[in-house]
Each structure stands twice: as structure tokens, then as C-alpha cells.
Amino acid sequence: MASSTRHFYEFGGFRLEPAERLFMRDGTPITLTPRVFDVLVLLVENAGRLVTKNEFMKQVWTEAFVEDATLAQSISQLRKALGDSEAIETVPKQGYRFRGAVRTAETPEITGSSDSISSIAVLPFQPLARSRRDESLEMGMADTLIARLSGIRDIIVRPMSSVRKYADSRLDVLAAGRELGVESVLEGSLQHRAHRVRVTVRLLKVSNGASLWAGIFDEEMTDIFALQDVISEKVAQALSLELSKEDKARLVKHYTRSSRAYQLYMKGRYYWWRDAPEEYKKSRDYFHRAVEEDPTYALGYCGLNSFYGYAAAWGIVPPEEGWPKAEWAVTRALELDDQLAEAHLDLSALKMVYYLDWTGTEREAKRAIKLSPGLDESHYAYSFFLAVMRRFREAVAEARQALVCNPFSVRISQHLGFTLFCERRHDEAIQQYRQALELDPEDASVHEALANAYERKGQYREAAEQWKKAVLATSDTGLTAVLGAANNKLAFDKALGTIAAMRLARLARNSEKGEYVPAIKRAREHLRAGHQDEAMKWLTLACEERNVYSLLIACDPFYDSLRTDKRFAKLLRRMKLVGRNDQQ
């Protein structure tokens, strides 16, 4: 363990750390412009002595002539920050004197330790002034730092999907850290005005609230990359992380030199996380503008693939529209940067869903995990692939690893339950689904999945109860009545048939209004209603459409009633899903 010494000054509840450019009152950072900070340092270092105007000009304003009024204005700002108009004495026509009692101290600065912290949450930055907030930059700063720190192998970093709920939260920072189950938490505030950005940052130890590091920055927006470099490096140092040469390179890697392209990309990421479809679609436009601003911006192309690939895979846009654009974007990203974990993850999804290239899928998924072991999405996607291949034990292990990275993801928790369900481990699946519901008791898809597991066990009363909660969560209150007496198989099947008929009618209406309705949705409802021929018709179309759900026909017990149908066997061959760990 190596250490050095850091000097600081204390006076009247204030703490001044010149090397860290940090000024705090009772542990709370106070924002000063760089020049005003330098004036304070000069005064405090010479406390009790007259500092002449000439000294200020030589040591603070070294590169240009400055009028006396500029110095006077800086002194006025300092007096306001100190809350004491008499703390700094004016000596007419000569200079200024700091009158407070100053204690000089030092503290060891640890640069390596066996007692390093192994987990961190980077919270969305908060606005210094809510009337002038820039939400995309606030979220984007956290997103960028999360991505940088996630490249370090010895620390778990909570992903944006876990921390974004704190974007508008007034929750205590340490309470947020405890909720997220991490040892440290990074919080920040920023203000973006014209071409400048002012940022304050604090890294806290969750167990006792100790400040591990803090900093205040006032920079040109064009210097935001250098600012992020400093923050990333200081955090890694404060956490006593042992960094490899590759870790250090990833920590300060820049994907573009254009601050304009970066701002557009951050806006794209901001809208990509929005729930409303019309806002989500705005992300596509910002990602396009980012790569137009900088055609060499690999992350910008990853953003485009995130939109088109995700939308095609999950049935948001027609596959014939989404997949070709996703392929163009991810190909371009990898041409520009072959070390991007996100790009290899995107390519893995393309090979799996669109090309049914199982060998290529696994190769790219493993490559993504190797490049960024802490990226929860890589483990989740690889687990999904393993489930499709019916390599269930591996799929369960990989899903558990994804939950280590992001234990607050309902989607990953539900996926683990689904993988256990596919392996016919029904009791474990039920237990896992219930854990997912602890994260979000109103998630309709989890209630429905839990109902399927109870149905498999012949527990129809419990299955009907979960179906009631599922339809209530989607505001289908009219469907609850049909489930009231579904306490045996006959009544339960009849109730589900009624639900399926109502859903099919709704899907038809949506299609008539011009909405894209994935064929797999109709296939499942027809099968639930007992319409085997119609189910096969729509399943065949679904497999041509190429979305995620169509890959599950080989492993999902939901399709067991079709497994003796020759048409279904033919469909499995077309999807290249036969002869692979068949566990019927």
C-alpha cells in the first residue's frame, strides 16, 4: 500500500483543499469559479498578512492585464461564500488580508489498499439550479461515468437501469446507496450555461457516510471529456482499485472529440430510457444527428443499433425496417472500434435473432463479456441464448451472474424464473417470480408468468389469482370476472379461452388502425384459446418475422401441446432448433 500527504486548511467550519480544488462548509462543497478559488487560496495561505494587489495579479491573473474592479468583484464573491463581510479586510489602495484563524493540517492520501471497495452506484446528476436544468446532460454524465467504471474488472457498477429512478429524487444519497446494495455512491450536481458547465462531485462510503473524495469544476463545455477523465481517475484512486494497463486506457477513452456529437448522443440515450413510445422514438433522431456530426463516433452507431435492434427484436417496429438498419449501424461501430463491448453485444443479438447463427451468437456474446465483465446486459443476453439452446444449467448460471451485476432488474429476475420454468423446475421458478414481484408488484408480465408456473403444477386457484393481478395491472378490469370461479382445470381453461378471445379482438383492432402487431402475439392467444391450426399459421409467420419471442418455441413449455404436430417439427427445423439438447 502506497500513500502520500495532502495538505488542507480549516477555518470556521470551512475546509480548503488546494490540490483537489475543493472548498467545503461542514462537508458540503461550495462552488467557486477558478479565479475566485485561486484568490481564496492565496489569502488563506497568507492568513494574517497583507496580500498586495500586485501579488494577486502575478499569481492569479498571470496571462493578462486585469483592472482593480475585477479583483474587487472576486473579493465580494468570496465574502458572500464565507457569509462574513469582515472575514477579508480591505487595505485601501494596497490589497487584502484574511482575518480568520486558519489551521493547517495534512491527511494521508492512499493510492492502493487491500481493503478496496468492490461496488459503486453513480447516481444521475442533480441540477445546481432547477430553473436551468439540462436533464439529458445530468443523466448523460452519470451514464458516461457508469460506462467508464464498468470497464474495470475489480468493481461492480450498478447500471443506468438501476439508478435512473433517482433522477428526480430528493432521497438521501446514503439511503439510495443502501437501497442499491453498494459500498460507495457517487453523487454530483451540475449547471450548463452557454458554453460552460459547472460540476460538483462527491464520493461517499455508504456504511458511515465518510467522504472518500470530492471535487468542484468549472469548465468550458468543449473540455467536458477532460473533466470526465479527472472524475473517473479520482474515483478509481479513491476506491483503491488496482488498475491494469487496459483498465487505465478504458477509463479515459474518448469515443469522439466533438462535444456537439457527444451532447446529441447523450440526448439520444436520455430519450432511449424514456417509457413513452413517442419519447423513445426521439432517441433515433438524436443518434442519427450524433453520427452526422461525427461520422467516426462508434458509440453513436451503437446508439442507432440500440434503437433499431431493440425495436425489431421486441416487436416495436416491423423487422424488415429494423434489422437492416441495425446491421448497418453495428457493422459501422465495429469498423471504427473493435473493442466496444456494446457493439459485440449488439452483433450477438443480430446473429441470434435475425440470422439464426448460433455459433456466431455465442462467440460475440463471450467477446462482449470478456471486454466488460460487469455489463449486466451481456450476461442476460448470453443467458437468453443458452436458454434458446436448451443449455439450461449454463443459462441459469449466466442469469444469476447478470443479477449480481444488476440485482434490481425485474426483467433479469423474471428471465431467471423463466429459465427455471423451461427446465421444469417449477417450484424454483415460482420462488424466483415472486422475488421479481418484490421489485415491482405491478408487473403484469411477471404475474402472468407466475400463473403459467402454477398452472403447470395443477394449482389452478393460485394460477387464476395471478391472472387476476395480471389483467388488473393492465387495466383489463372487465376480465377479472371470468376468473372468479376458475378453481379447476375445466373452469380455468374456459376462463383463459375467454381472455384470449378478448385479446385477439383487441390485436385485430390495433392492426386495423395501422399499428404493427407481431405475429407471435396472435399465435400465443390462439394457442391459449385452443385454436391449434390458427396458432400454427401465426407461428409460421412469426418465425419469418424474426423477433425474440419466436426463438423460444423450442424451449418454452407453453408450446408443449404442439410438439407432436408435424408442422411444428418442420418449423423447428426451419429455425435451426432441432438436434440441439432436445429435452422434450
C-alpha positions as CSV (number, residue, x, y, z in Angstrom):
1,M,0.0,0.0,0.0
2,A,1.5,3.4,-1.0
3,S,0.5,6.8,0.3
4,S,1.3,10.5,0.0
5,T,0.4,13.5,2.0
6,R,-2.3,16.1,1.1
7,H,-2.3,19.5,2.8
8,F,-5.5,21.3,3.6
9,Y,-6.7,24.3,5.7
10,E,-9.6,24.6,8.1
11,F,-11.2,27.8,9.5
12,G,-14.7,28.5,11.0
13,G,-16.4,25.3,9.7
14,F,-14.7,25.6,6.3
15,R,-12.2,23.2,4.7
16,L,-10.0,24.3,1.8
17,E,-8.0,21.7,-0.2
18,P,-5.9,23.4,-2.8
19,A,-4.6,20.3,-4.5
20,E,-8.1,18.9,-5.0
21,R,-9.5,22.4,-5.8
22,L,-12.1,21.7,-3.1
23,F,-13.8,24.2,-0.8
24,M,-16.4,22.8,1.7
25,R,-18.5,24.0,4.6
26,D,-19.5,21.3,7.1
27,G,-18.7,18.7,4.4
28,T,-20.8,20.3,1.7
29,P,-18.9,21.5,-1.4
30,I,-19.2,25.2,-2.2
31,T,-18.9,26.2,-5.9
32,L,-16.4,28.9,-6.8
33,T,-15.1,30.0,-10.2
34,P,-11.5,29.0,-10.8
35,R,-10.2,32.6,-10.3
36,V,-12.1,33.2,-7.1
37,F,-10.9,29.9,-5.8
38,D,-7.3,30.9,-6.5
39,V,-7.8,34.2,-4.8
40,L,-9.1,32.4,-1.7
41,V,-6.1,30.0,-1.7
42,L,-3.7,32.9,-1.8
43,L,-5.5,34.7,1.0
44,V,-5.7,31.6,3.3
45,E,-2.1,30.6,2.7
46,N,-1.1,34.0,3.8
47,A,-3.7,34.4,6.6
48,G,-3.0,37.5,8.7
49,R,-0.6,39.0,6.2
50,L,-1.4,41.7,3.7
51,V,-1.6,40.3,0.1
52,T,-0.9,43.2,-2.3
53,K,-2.8,43.8,-5.5
54,N,0.4,43.2,-7.3
55,E,0.8,39.7,-5.8
56,F,-2.8,38.8,-6.9
57,M,-2.0,39.9,-10.4
58,K,1.2,37.9,-10.6
59,Q,-0.1,34.7,-9.1
60,V,-3.8,34.6,-10.1
61,W,-4.1,36.7,-13.3
62,T,-0.7,35.8,-14.9
63,E,-1.6,36.0,-18.5
64,A,-3.4,39.3,-18.9
65,F,-3.8,42.8,-17.5
66,V,-6.8,43.0,-15.1
67,E,-8.4,46.1,-13.7
68,D,-8.8,46.6,-9.9
69,A,-12.5,46.1,-10.3
70,T,-12.1,42.5,-11.3
71,L,-10.2,41.7,-8.1
72,A,-12.7,43.6,-6.0
73,Q,-15.5,41.6,-7.6
74,S,-13.7,38.4,-6.7
75,I,-13.3,39.5,-3.1
76,S,-17.1,40.4,-3.0
77,Q,-18.0,36.9,-4.2
78,L,-15.7,35.3,-1.5
79,R,-17.3,37.3,1.3
80,K,-20.7,36.1,0.2
81,A,-19.5,32.5,0.1
82,L,-18.0,32.9,3.5
83,G,-21.1,34.5,4.9
84,D,-19.0,37.1,6.7
85,S,-18.2,40.5,5.2
86,E,-15.4,41.0,7.8
87,A,-13.5,37.8,7.1
88,I,-11.5,39.6,4.5
89,E,-10.1,43.0,5.4
90,T,-9.6,45.7,2.7
91,V,-6.5,47.7,3.0
92,P,-7.2,50.8,0.8
93,K,-5.0,51.1,-2.3
94,Q,-2.8,48.2,-1.2
95,G,-4.6,44.9,-1.1
96,Y,-6.4,42.5,1.2
97,R,-5.9,40.5,4.4
98,F,-7.6,37.2,5.6
99,R,-8.5,37.8,9.2
100,G,-9.8,34.3,10.2
101,A,-7.8,31.8,12.3
102,V,-6.5,29.1,10.0
103,R,-5.4,25.7,11.0
104,T,-3.0,23.9,8.6
105,A,-3.3,20.1,8.5
106,E,-2.5,17.2,6.4
107,T,-4.0,13.8,5.7
108,P,-2.6,10.7,4.1
109,E,-3.8,10.0,0.5
110,I,-3.9,6.3,-0.1
111,T,-3.1,5.1,-3.6
112,G,-3.5,1.4,-3.1
113,S,-5.1,-0.9,-0.5
114,S,-6.1,-4.5,0.1
115,D,-9.2,-3.0,1.7
116,S,-10.6,-1.7,-1.6
117,I,-14.3,-1.1,-2.2
118,S,-15.9,-3.5,-4.6
119,S,-19.2,-1.9,-5.6
120,I,-20.4,1.6,-6.6
121,A,-23.5,3.4,-7.8
122,V,-23.2,6.5,-9.8
123,L,-26.5,8.5,-9.3
124,P,-27.9,10.8,-12.0
125,F,-26.5,14.2,-11.5
126,Q,-28.8,16.8,-10.0
127,P,-29.2,20.5,-11.2
128,L,-27.5,23.2,-9.3
129,A,-30.4,25.4,-10.3
130,R,-33.7,23.6,-11.2
131,S,-34.8,26.5,-13.3
132,R,-31.8,26.0,-15.6
133,R,-31.5,22.2,-15.7
134,D,-30.3,20.1,-18.5
135,E,-31.8,16.6,-17.9
136,S,-30.0,14.9,-20.7
137,L,-26.6,16.2,-19.5
138,E,-27.4,15.3,-15.9
139,M,-28.3,11.7,-16.9
140,G,-25.6,11.6,-19.5
141,M,-22.8,12.5,-17.1
142,A,-23.8,9.6,-14.9
143,D,-24.2,7.3,-17.9
144,T,-20.8,8.1,-19.2
145,L,-19.1,7.5,-15.8
146,I,-21.0,4.2,-15.3
147,A,-19.8,3.0,-18.7
148,R,-16.2,4.0,-17.9
149,L,-16.1,2.4,-14.5
150,S,-17.9,-0.7,-15.7
151,G,-14.8,-1.5,-17.8
152,I,-12.8,-2.1,-14.6
153,R,-12.8,-5.8,-13.7
154,D,-12.5,-5.5,-9.9
155,I,-15.6,-3.4,-9.2
156,I,-19.4,-3.9,-9.6
157,V,-21.1,-0.8,-11.0
158,R,-24.8,-0.5,-10.9
159,P,-26.1,0.1,-14.4
160,M,-28.2,3.0,-15.5
161,S,-31.4,0.9,-15.5
162,S,-31.0,0.6,-11.7
163,V,-30.1,4.2,-10.8
164,R,-32.2,6.2,-13.3
165,K,-35.2,6.2,-10.9
166,Y,-33.2,8.6,-8.7
167,A,-33.0,11.2,-11.4
168,D,-35.7,13.4,-9.8
169,S,-35.4,12.0,-6.3
170,R,-34.7,14.0,-3.2
171,L,-33.9,10.8,-1.4
172,D,-30.8,10.9,0.9
173,V,-27.8,9.7,-1.1
174,L,-26.7,7.2,1.5
175,A,-30.2,5.8,1.6
176,A,-30.0,5.3,-2.1
177,G,-26.7,3.5,-1.7
178,R,-28.2,1.2,0.8
179,E,-31.2,0.5,-1.4
180,L,-28.9,-0.3,-4.3
181,G,-26.7,-2.6,-2.1
182,V,-23.4,-0.9,-2.8
183,E,-20.4,0.1,-0.7
184,S,-19.9,3.5,-2.2
185,V,-22.0,6.1,-4.1
186,L,-21.0,8.9,-6.4
187,E,-23.4,11.9,-6.5
188,G,-23.0,15.1,-8.5
189,S,-24.6,18.4,-9.3
190,L,-24.2,20.4,-12.5
191,Q,-25.2,23.5,-14.3
192,H,-24.9,24.0,-18.0
193,R,-25.0,27.7,-19.1
194,A,-24.0,28.9,-22.6
195,H,-20.6,27.2,-23.3
196,R,-19.7,26.3,-19.7
197,V,-20.5,23.5,-17.3
198,R,-20.1,23.7,-13.6
199,V,-19.9,20.4,-11.7
200,T,-19.6,19.4,-8.1
201,V,-19.0,15.7,-7.2
202,R,-18.8,13.7,-4.0
203,L,-17.9,10.0,-3.5
204,L,-19.2,8.7,-0.2
205,K,-18.8,5.4,1.7
206,V,-22.3,4.1,2.3
207,S,-21.6,2.4,5.6
208,N,-20.6,5.6,7.5
209,G,-21.1,8.5,5.1
210,A,-17.4,9.2,5.0
211,S,-16.3,11.4,2.1
212,L,-13.8,9.4,0.0
213,W,-13.3,12.2,-2.5
214,A,-15.0,15.4,-3.6
215,G,-14.3,18.0,-6.3
216,I,-15.6,21.2,-7.9
217,F,-15.1,22.0,-11.6
218,D,-15.9,24.9,-13.8
219,E,-15.0,24.2,-17.4
220,E,-15.7,25.0,-21.0
221,M,-18.2,22.5,-22.5
222,T,-15.5,21.6,-25.0
223,D,-13.4,20.4,-22.1
224,I,-16.1,18.0,-20.7
225,F,-14.1,15.0,-21.8
226,A,-11.1,16.1,-19.8
227,L,-13.4,16.7,-16.9
228,Q,-14.8,13.2,-17.1
229,D,-11.2,11.8,-17.3
230,V,-10.4,13.6,-14.0
231,I,-13.5,12.3,-12.2
232,S,-13.0,8.7,-13.4
233,E,-9.4,8.6,-12.4
234,K,-10.1,10.3,-9.0
235,V,-12.9,7.8,-8.2
236,A,-10.7,4.8,-9.2
237,Q,-8.0,6.2,-7.0
238,A,-10.3,6.9,-4.0
239,L,-11.7,3.3,-4.2
240,S,-8.1,1.9,-4.1
241,L,-8.6,-0.1,-7.3
242,E,-5.7,-1.9,-8.8
243,L,-5.9,-0.9,-12.5
244,S,-4.3,-2.9,-15.3
245,K,-2.9,-1.1,-18.3
246,E,-6.1,-2.0,-20.2
247,D,-8.3,-0.7,-17.3
248,K,-6.5,2.6,-17.3
249,A,-6.9,3.0,-21.1
250,R,-10.6,2.3,-20.9
251,L,-11.1,4.6,-18.0
252,V,-10.1,7.7,-20.0
253,K,-11.1,6.5,-23.5
254,H,-12.8,9.1,-25.7
255,Y,-15.1,8.0,-28.5
256,T,-15.4,11.4,-30.1
257,R,-13.6,14.8,-29.9
258,S,-16.8,16.6,-30.8
259,S,-18.6,18.0,-27.8
260,R,-21.6,18.6,-30.0
261,A,-21.8,15.0,-31.2
262,Y,-21.4,13.9,-27.5
263,Q,-24.3,16.1,-26.4
264,L,-26.5,14.8,-29.2
265,Y,-25.6,11.2,-28.2
266,M,-26.5,12.0,-24.5
267,K,-29.8,13.3,-25.6
268,G,-30.4,10.1,-27.5
269,R,-29.5,8.0,-24.5
270,Y,-31.8,10.1,-22.4
271,Y,-34.8,9.5,-24.6
272,W,-33.9,5.8,-25.1
273,W,-34.6,5.3,-21.4
274,R,-38.0,7.1,-21.6
275,D,-41.0,4.8,-21.3
276,A,-43.4,6.8,-23.6
277,P,-43.2,5.4,-27.2
278,E,-43.2,8.8,-28.7
279,E,-40.2,9.9,-26.5
280,Y,-38.4,6.6,-27.0
281,K,-38.5,7.2,-30.8
282,K,-36.8,10.6,-30.4
283,S,-33.6,8.7,-29.4
284,R,-33.3,7.5,-33.0
285,D,-33.2,11.1,-34.3
286,Y,-30.6,12.2,-31.9
287,F,-28.4,9.2,-32.5
288,H,-28.6,9.9,-36.3
289,R,-27.6,13.6,-35.6
290,A,-24.7,12.5,-33.5
291,V,-23.1,10.4,-36.2
292,E,-23.8,13.1,-38.8
293,E,-21.9,15.5,-36.6
294,D,-19.1,13.0,-36.2
295,P,-19.2,10.1,-38.7
296,T,-16.4,8.3,-36.7
297,Y,-18.4,8.2,-33.5
298,A,-18.6,4.5,-32.8
299,L,-20.8,4.9,-29.7
300,G,-23.3,6.9,-31.8
301,Y,-23.7,3.9,-34.2
302,C,-24.2,1.7,-31.1
303,G,-27.0,4.0,-30.1
304,L,-28.6,3.6,-33.5
305,N,-28.3,-0.1,-33.2
306,S,-29.8,0.1,-29.7
307,F,-32.9,1.7,-31.2
308,Y,-33.3,-0.3,-34.4
309,G,-32.1,-3.7,-33.0
310,Y,-34.1,-3.5,-29.8
311,A,-37.2,-2.3,-31.6
312,A,-37.0,-5.1,-34.1
313,A,-36.2,-7.8,-31.6
314,W,-39.0,-7.0,-29.3
315,G,-41.7,-6.2,-31.8
316,I,-41.8,-2.4,-31.6
317,V,-41.1,-1.8,-35.3
318,P,-41.5,-4.2,-38.2
319,P,-38.4,-6.5,-38.6
320,E,-37.9,-5.6,-42.2
321,E,-37.5,-2.0,-41.2
322,G,-35.4,-2.5,-38.0
323,W,-32.9,-5.3,-38.7
324,P,-31.2,-3.9,-41.9
325,K,-30.6,-0.6,-40.2
326,A,-29.4,-2.3,-37.0
327,E,-26.9,-4.3,-39.1
328,W,-25.6,-1.2,-40.8
329,A,-25.1,0.6,-37.5
330,V,-23.4,-2.2,-35.6
331,T,-21.1,-3.0,-38.6
332,R,-20.0,0.6,-38.8
333,A,-19.5,0.7,-35.0
334,L,-17.2,-2.3,-35.1
335,E,-15.3,-1.0,-38.1
336,L,-14.5,2.1,-36.0
337,D,-13.8,0.3,-32.7
338,D,-13.5,-3.4,-32.3
339,Q,-13.1,-3.1,-28.5
340,L,-16.6,-1.9,-27.8
341,A,-18.4,-4.4,-25.6
342,E,-21.7,-2.9,-26.5
343,A,-21.1,-3.4,-30.2
344,H,-20.2,-7.1,-29.8
345,L,-23.3,-7.5,-27.7
346,D,-25.4,-5.9,-30.5
347,L,-23.8,-8.1,-33.1
348,S,-24.6,-11.2,-30.9
349,A,-28.2,-10.2,-30.9
350,L,-28.3,-9.6,-34.6
351,K,-26.7,-13.0,-35.3
352,M,-29.1,-14.8,-32.9
353,V,-32.5,-13.2,-33.8
354,Y,-32.1,-12.3,-37.5
355,Y,-29.6,-14.8,-38.9
356,L,-30.1,-17.8,-36.5
357,D,-26.3,-18.0,-36.5
358,W,-25.8,-19.8,-33.2
359,T,-22.1,-20.2,-33.4
360,G,-21.6,-16.5,-34.2
361,T,-24.1,-15.6,-31.4
362,E,-22.1,-17.4,-28.7
363,R,-18.8,-16.1,-30.0
364,E,-19.9,-12.4,-29.9
365,A,-21.6,-12.8,-26.5
366,K,-18.5,-14.2,-24.9
367,R,-16.4,-11.4,-26.5
368,A,-18.8,-8.8,-25.0
369,I,-18.5,-10.4,-21.6
370,K,-14.7,-10.5,-21.8
371,L,-14.5,-6.8,-22.8
372,S,-16.9,-5.7,-20.0
373,P,-17.5,-8.4,-17.3
374,G,-19.7,-6.1,-15.3
375,L,-22.1,-5.3,-18.1
376,D,-25.4,-6.9,-16.9
377,E,-26.9,-6.9,-20.5
378,S,-24.1,-9.1,-21.8
379,H,-24.7,-11.8,-19.2
380,Y,-28.5,-11.5,-19.7
381,A,-28.2,-11.8,-23.5
382,Y,-25.9,-14.8,-23.3
383,S,-28.2,-16.5,-20.8
384,F,-31.2,-15.9,-23.2
385,F,-29.2,-17.6,-26.0
386,L,-28.3,-20.5,-23.7
387,A,-32.0,-21.0,-22.8
388,V,-32.9,-21.0,-26.5
389,M,-30.3,-23.7,-27.0
390,R,-31.8,-25.5,-24.0
391,R,-28.5,-25.5,-22.2
392,F,-30.4,-24.6,-19.0
393,R,-27.8,-25.1,-16.3
394,E,-25.5,-22.7,-18.1
395,A,-28.4,-20.3,-18.8
396,V,-29.3,-20.3,-15.1
397,A,-25.7,-19.6,-14.0
398,E,-25.4,-16.8,-16.5
399,A,-28.7,-15.3,-15.4
400,R,-27.5,-15.3,-11.8
401,Q,-24.4,-13.5,-12.8
402,A,-26.5,-10.9,-14.6
403,L,-28.3,-10.4,-11.3
404,V,-25.1,-10.0,-9.4
405,C,-24.4,-7.0,-11.7
406,N,-27.9,-5.7,-11.5
407,P,-30.0,-7.2,-8.7
408,F,-32.8,-4.7,-9.2
409,S,-33.7,-5.6,-12.7
410,V,-37.2,-7.0,-12.9
411,R,-36.5,-8.2,-16.4
412,I,-33.4,-10.2,-15.5
413,S,-35.1,-11.6,-12.4
414,Q,-38.1,-12.7,-14.5
415,H,-35.8,-14.2,-17.1
416,L,-34.1,-16.3,-14.4
417,G,-37.6,-17.6,-13.3
418,F,-38.4,-18.3,-17.0
419,T,-35.2,-20.3,-17.5
420,L,-36.0,-22.4,-14.4
421,F,-39.6,-22.8,-15.7
422,C,-38.2,-24.1,-19.1
423,E,-36.2,-26.7,-17.2
424,R,-39.4,-27.7,-15.5
425,R,-38.1,-26.6,-12.1
426,H,-41.5,-25.2,-11.3
427,D,-41.1,-24.6,-7.5
428,E,-37.9,-22.7,-8.0
429,A,-39.4,-20.8,-10.9
430,I,-42.3,-19.8,-8.7
431,Q,-39.9,-18.6,-5.9
432,Q,-37.9,-16.6,-8.5
433,Y,-41.0,-15.0,-10.0
434,R,-42.1,-13.9,-6.5
435,Q,-38.7,-12.3,-6.0
436,A,-39.2,-10.4,-9.2
437,L,-42.6,-9.2,-8.0
438,E,-40.9,-7.8,-4.8
439,L,-39.1,-5.5,-7.2
440,D,-42.3,-4.4,-8.9
441,P,-45.6,-5.8,-7.6
442,E,-47.5,-4.3,-10.5
443,D,-45.6,-6.0,-13.4
444,A,-48.3,-7.8,-15.4
445,S,-45.9,-10.0,-17.4
446,V,-44.4,-11.4,-14.2
447,H,-47.9,-12.2,-12.7
448,E,-48.8,-13.9,-16.0
449,A,-45.5,-15.9,-15.9
450,L,-46.2,-16.9,-12.3
451,A,-49.7,-18.0,-13.3
452,N,-48.2,-20.3,-16.0
453,A,-46.0,-21.9,-13.4
454,Y,-48.9,-22.6,-11.1
455,E,-50.9,-23.9,-14.0
456,R,-48.2,-26.4,-14.8
457,K,-48.4,-27.7,-11.2
458,G,-52.1,-28.0,-11.4
459,Q,-52.7,-25.3,-8.9
460,Y,-55.5,-23.6,-10.8
461,R,-56.8,-21.5,-7.9
462,E,-53.4,-19.9,-7.5
463,A,-52.9,-19.5,-11.2
464,A,-56.3,-17.8,-11.5
465,E,-55.3,-15.4,-8.7
466,Q,-52.2,-14.4,-10.6
467,W,-54.1,-13.9,-13.8
468,K,-56.4,-11.5,-12.0
469,K,-53.5,-9.5,-10.8
470,A,-52.0,-9.5,-14.4
471,V,-55.2,-8.2,-16.0
472,L,-55.7,-5.6,-13.3
473,A,-52.2,-4.3,-13.8
474,T,-53.0,-3.7,-17.4
475,S,-56.4,-2.1,-16.6
476,D,-58.4,-5.0,-18.0
477,T,-60.8,-4.9,-15.1
478,G,-63.5,-6.5,-17.2
479,L,-61.6,-9.7,-17.4
480,T,-61.4,-10.4,-13.7
481,A,-65.0,-11.7,-13.5
482,V,-64.2,-14.6,-15.8
483,L,-61.5,-15.8,-13.5
484,G,-63.7,-15.8,-10.4
485,A,-64.6,-19.5,-10.4
486,A,-61.5,-20.8,-12.2
487,N,-60.5,-23.2,-9.4
488,N,-60.2,-26.4,-11.5
489,K,-58.8,-27.2,-14.9
490,L,-62.1,-27.1,-16.9
491,A,-63.1,-23.7,-15.5
492,F,-59.6,-22.4,-15.8
493,D,-59.2,-23.4,-19.4
494,K,-62.6,-21.8,-20.2
495,A,-61.6,-18.5,-18.5
496,L,-58.3,-18.4,-20.4
497,G,-60.2,-19.0,-23.6
498,T,-62.4,-16.0,-22.9
499,I,-59.3,-13.8,-22.1
500,A,-57.6,-15.0,-25.3
501,A,-60.6,-14.1,-27.5
502,M,-60.8,-10.6,-26.0
503,R,-57.1,-10.1,-26.6
504,L,-57.3,-11.3,-30.2
505,A,-60.1,-8.9,-30.9
506,R,-58.0,-6.0,-29.4
507,L,-55.0,-7.1,-31.5
508,A,-57.2,-7.1,-34.6
509,R,-58.4,-3.5,-33.9
510,N,-54.9,-2.3,-33.3
511,S,-53.8,-3.8,-36.7
512,E,-56.7,-2.1,-38.4
513,K,-55.6,1.2,-37.0
514,G,-52.2,0.7,-38.7
515,E,-50.2,-0.5,-35.7
516,Y,-47.6,-3.1,-36.1
517,V,-48.8,-6.3,-34.3
518,P,-46.1,-9.1,-34.0
519,A,-47.5,-12.4,-35.3
520,I,-46.2,-14.2,-32.2
521,K,-48.8,-12.3,-30.1
522,R,-51.7,-13.7,-32.1
523,A,-50.1,-17.1,-32.2
524,R,-49.9,-17.3,-28.4
525,E,-53.5,-16.2,-27.9
526,H,-54.8,-18.7,-30.5
527,L,-52.9,-21.4,-28.8
528,R,-54.2,-20.3,-25.4
529,A,-57.8,-20.5,-26.8
530,G,-57.1,-24.0,-28.2
531,H,-57.1,-23.0,-31.9
532,Q,-54.2,-25.2,-32.9
533,D,-54.4,-24.6,-36.7
534,E,-54.6,-20.8,-36.3
535,A,-51.7,-20.9,-33.8
536,M,-49.6,-22.8,-36.3
537,K,-50.4,-20.3,-39.1
538,W,-49.4,-17.3,-37.0
539,L,-46.3,-19.2,-35.5
540,T,-45.1,-19.8,-39.1
541,L,-45.4,-16.1,-39.8
542,A,-43.8,-15.2,-36.5
543,C,-40.7,-17.2,-37.3
544,E,-40.4,-15.3,-40.6
545,E,-40.7,-12.0,-38.8
546,R,-37.6,-12.7,-36.7
547,N,-38.2,-11.3,-33.2
548,V,-37.0,-12.5,-29.8
549,Y,-40.2,-14.4,-28.9
550,S,-40.1,-16.6,-31.9
551,L,-36.8,-18.1,-30.7
552,L,-38.5,-19.6,-27.6
553,I,-40.7,-22.1,-29.3
554,A,-38.2,-24.9,-28.7
555,C,-37.7,-24.3,-25.0
556,D,-40.9,-22.8,-23.7
557,P,-43.3,-25.3,-22.1
558,F,-46.2,-23.1,-23.3
559,Y,-45.8,-24.8,-26.8
560,D,-45.8,-28.4,-25.4
561,S,-49.2,-29.1,-26.9
562,L,-47.8,-28.6,-30.4
563,R,-44.7,-30.9,-30.1
564,T,-46.4,-33.9,-31.7
565,D,-47.6,-31.8,-34.6
566,K,-45.5,-32.4,-37.8
567,R,-45.9,-28.8,-38.8
568,F,-44.3,-27.7,-35.6
569,A,-41.4,-30.1,-36.0
570,K,-40.9,-28.7,-39.5
571,L,-40.9,-25.2,-38.1
572,L,-38.2,-26.1,-35.5
573,R,-36.1,-27.4,-38.4
574,R,-36.6,-24.1,-40.3
575,M,-35.5,-22.2,-37.2
576,K,-32.4,-24.5,-36.8
577,L,-33.6,-25.5,-33.4
578,V,-33.7,-29.3,-33.8
579,G,-31.0,-31.7,-32.7
580,R,-29.8,-29.3,-30.0
581,N,-30.1,-30.7,-26.5
582,D,-33.6,-31.9,-27.1
583,Q,-35.3,-32.2,-23.7
584,Q,-38.9,-32.7,-24.6
